[in-house]
Amino acid sequence: MKIRIYYEDTDAGGIVYHTNYIKYCERARSELFFKRNLTPTDGEKSGFVVKNINANFLGMAFLGDMVEVNTEVLKKKHSSIVLKQSVLKDSNVIFSMEIVLVFMREGRPARIPDSMNDILAY
């Protein structure tokens, strides 16, 4: 997914504010579902929640830059998934993270629905 950096994404120096990289990755994960006319939830009381994030800030993006977010499935279990997401600028990784997501239904871990497993295939 490609994202242009706007003024609202930056600090006073025109550099992307660090938490926005996590937001860009969230958008890319949601977009996997939206492209198929679905949502990343399975009803009102279910969906993925973040269990853990290990983030690495490796470079910077600036106002007006174009970045691209790539998502790779590293591991899947019946109720959780581990993803590696990278933000690239000019083909160089400027941010990467491993994120553990757990599918929850009514406040408890639950099996990831088959329709979502298909979208999140290796």
C-alpha positions as CSV (number, residue, x, y, z in Angstrom):
1,M,0.0,0.0,0.0
2,K,1.4,3.4,-1.0
3,I,1.0,6.4,1.3
4,R,1.9,10.0,0.7
5,I,3.2,12.0,3.7
6,Y,1.1,15.0,4.5
7,Y,1.7,17.9,6.8
8,E,-0.5,16.3,9.4
9,D,1.8,13.3,9.5
10,T,4.9,15.4,10.5
11,D,6.4,17.2,13.4
12,A,7.6,20.8,13.3
13,G,10.7,19.8,11.4
14,G,8.7,18.1,8.6
15,I,9.7,14.6,9.7
16,V,7.1,11.9,10.1
17,Y,6.1,11.6,13.7
18,H,7.2,8.1,15.0
19,T,3.7,6.8,15.9
20,N,2.4,7.4,12.4
21,Y,4.5,4.5,11.1
22,I,2.4,2.2,13.3
23,K,-0.8,3.9,11.9
24,Y,0.4,3.3,8.4
25,C,0.9,-0.4,9.1
26,E,-2.6,-0.6,10.7
27,R,-4.1,1.0,7.5
28,A,-2.3,-1.6,5.3
29,R,-3.6,-4.5,7.4
30,S,-7.2,-3.1,7.2
31,E,-6.8,-2.5,3.5
32,L,-6.2,-6.3,3.0
33,F,-9.8,-6.7,4.0
34,F,-11.3,-3.6,2.4
35,K,-9.9,-4.7,-1.0
36,R,-12.2,-7.7,-0.7
37,N,-15.2,-5.7,0.4
38,L,-14.8,-7.0,4.0
39,T,-13.8,-5.5,7.3
40,P,-11.2,-6.7,9.7
41,T,-13.9,-7.6,12.2
42,D,-16.3,-10.5,12.3
43,G,-19.4,-8.9,13.9
44,E,-19.7,-6.3,16.6
45,K,-17.9,-8.1,19.4
46,S,-15.1,-9.7,17.6
47,G,-11.9,-8.8,15.7
48,F,-8.1,-8.7,16.0
49,V,-6.4,-6.9,18.9
50,V,-2.7,-6.1,19.2
51,K,-0.9,-8.3,21.8
52,N,2.7,-7.2,21.1
53,I,4.7,-4.9,18.8
54,N,8.4,-4.9,18.3
55,A,9.2,-1.8,16.3
56,N,12.5,-0.7,14.6
57,F,13.0,2.8,13.4
58,L,15.6,2.7,10.7
59,G,15.3,5.9,8.7
60,M,13.0,8.9,8.1
61,A,10.3,10.1,5.8
62,F,9.5,13.7,5.2
63,L,6.6,15.9,4.1
64,G,5.7,15.0,0.5
65,D,7.5,11.7,0.4
66,M,5.8,8.5,-0.9
67,V,6.2,5.4,1.3
68,E,5.0,1.9,0.8
69,V,3.9,-0.6,3.4
70,N,4.5,-4.3,2.9
71,T,3.0,-7.0,5.0
72,E,4.3,-10.6,5.4
73,V,2.8,-13.4,7.5
74,L,5.4,-15.0,9.6
75,K,3.3,-17.4,11.7
76,K,-0.3,-18.4,12.2
77,K,-2.0,-20.3,15.0
78,H,-5.7,-21.0,15.5
79,S,-6.3,-17.6,17.3
80,S,-3.2,-15.5,16.6
81,I,-1.0,-14.4,13.8
82,V,2.4,-12.8,13.6
83,L,3.1,-10.3,10.9
84,K,6.2,-8.5,9.7
85,Q,5.4,-5.1,8.3
86,S,7.9,-2.8,6.7
87,V,7.6,0.8,5.5
88,L,9.9,1.6,2.5
89,K,11.0,4.8,1.0
90,D,12.7,4.6,-2.3
91,S,13.0,0.8,-1.9
92,N,14.8,1.3,1.5
93,V,13.3,0.0,4.7
94,I,12.8,3.0,7.1
95,F,10.6,1.2,9.6
96,S,9.8,-2.4,10.4
97,M,7.9,-4.2,13.0
98,E,6.7,-7.6,14.1
99,I,3.2,-7.6,15.4
100,V,1.3,-10.3,17.2
101,L,-2.5,-10.1,16.7
102,V,-5.0,-12.2,18.6
103,F,-8.5,-12.7,17.3
104,M,-11.0,-12.0,20.1
105,R,-14.7,-12.8,20.3
106,E,-16.6,-11.3,23.2
107,G,-13.4,-10.6,25.2
108,R,-11.8,-14.0,24.7
109,P,-9.3,-15.5,22.2
110,A,-11.2,-17.4,19.5
111,R,-10.4,-19.3,16.3
112,I,-9.7,-17.0,13.4
113,P,-12.7,-17.3,11.0
114,D,-11.9,-19.2,7.7
115,S,-12.8,-16.1,5.6
116,M,-10.1,-14.1,7.5
117,N,-7.6,-17.0,7.3
118,D,-7.9,-16.9,3.5
119,I,-7.1,-13.2,3.4
120,L,-4.1,-13.6,5.8
121,A,-2.6,-16.6,3.9
122,Y,1.1,-17.1,3.9
